[in-house]
Amino acid sequence: MKDLNRTNYPTGKRPIKVLQFGEGNFLRAFVDWIIQDLNDNGIMNADVAVVQPTFQGRAADLAEQDGLYTVCLEGIDNGKKVQIREVIDVLRDFINPYTQYEKFLSYAASGELEIIVSNTTEAGIALDETDTDFTVCPKSYPGKLLAFLKARYDHFSGAADKGLAIVPCELIDHNGEELRRVLNELAKINGMDSAFIDWLNSANHFTNTLVDRIVPGYPRDNAAAICEETGYNDNSIVKGEVFHLWVLQKEPLVQEKLPADRSRLNVIFADDITPYKQRKVKILNGSHTAMVPIAYLCGIDTVREAVTDEDVGKFIRDMVNEEVKPTIDLPADEMDAFANAVMERFMNPYIRHELMSIALNSTTKFRTRLLPSYNDYRAKFGKSPKHILFALASLIVFFRGRRGDAEIELNDDAAYLEFWKELWQLSDYSKMSGIVLSASEIWQQDLTDDDNVNIVAGYIKNIVEKGERAALKEFLGE
């Protein structure tokens, strides 16, 4: 079997227009896959130079295959199982800035470069006030980017048309705005002149983004079979789900340089990405968070089993349709299509998504993923959403730490674990409910609205005394 490289798999050569900070699975199965599609359809003509964001990274590994790798997309699309294998050839150069700092900065002088893309994890866009020595590679991503932009400003003498389209993909709120803010702070800390700072803000174009695709990464369980299927040895295979969504805030230069919405792909340029983020967090993440304690206490271990279960699946769908979708300000057809796609993703037969992997930090996740829907529902309808309250009651029982005779390995903030442990020293369900619902230090609000204390206490009693499955059936009116 041949190795996957450009000798055995000849490809064309395009101008390097994209500098990408990050070489991980997500960018390769999402952004680079999108750029490949745009190239293949004649919408763009661009290759990518990859910058390794940390000292330990995979730039050298990718270079061994000349940047070629196979993307394997697997899942359900419109009710049908789909498996796609595609070789991606857009990665052209590979830079470890810690050992190749001059090479990294040399790209600042490129007249062909147009776009900066990044995914350096949620912690990547953060201010490091100690990043003050730009004679060596800065430690943080903003430090590296600032050094790069300063070198570009100097090389082109501050030319206004040499700014770049800057497209962060880190999963933080307002990622483009936050990256620009951190760059400005760091520039001031380093005493950079006001003319450069003006150019940083006026010539460069930052946009906020939302990305959505589940990317498990290298498929260790069937990599050999995939290589047999494709006919190439490939040590950089990356596996992802078929579903994808990229929402970018409208910004003229970004839309001109990265016209990703002109292809068949699920890419949207929106005036405001907030509703789309709400949609993802409330529907996808909120469903996950509500599902975990209910399904797990019913003896279910995976997301797919949960949504295909007659009772748990009905509960999740009813919660989304009745209590979540009405709180999001998007057209009904878009909401329906997204919610249906989420359920298809949950049923993906090619991905085993363990409920206990989602259970990490469940207390905080309930606050950030379900309480926004709870609050918006109350504001719109003047009453509390019962499905979300039942999910809370199930979460309370989950933190008792037992599923039948087995102990649950709880994994949460130590202070929250102590809170739940002390709570379960009590035996009065009304007191327990009152303590939880009034715990504003946890929820950042008081949830003792209407008759919530009695309602949740009743749910807890049913779950403990009858079992989760029986309590769920009773809730569903079965």
Secondary structure, 3 states (H helix, E strand, C coil): CEECCCCCCCCCCCCEEEEEECCCHHHHHCHHHHHHHHHHCCCCCCEEEEECCCCCCCHHHHHHCCCCEEEEEEEEECCEEEEEEEEECCEEEEECCCCCHHHHHHHHHCCCCCEEEECCCCCCCCCCCCCCCCCCCCCCHHHHHHHHHHHHHHHCCCCHHHCCEEEECCCCCCHHHHHHHHHHHHHHHCCCCHHHHHHHHHCCEECCEEEECCCCECCCCCHHHHHHHHCEECCCCEEEECCCEEEEECCHHHHHHCCHHHCCCCEEEECCCHHHHHHHHHHHHHHHHHHHHHHHHCCCCEHHHHHHCHHHHHHHHHHHHHHHHHHCCCCHHHHHHHHHHHHHHHCCCCCCCEHHHHCCCHHHHHHHHHHHHHHHHHHHHCCCCHHHHHHHHHHHHHCCCEECCEECCCCCCHHHHHHHHHHCCCCCHHHHHHHHHCCHHHHCCCCCCCCHHHHHHHHHHHHHHHCHHHHHHHHCCC
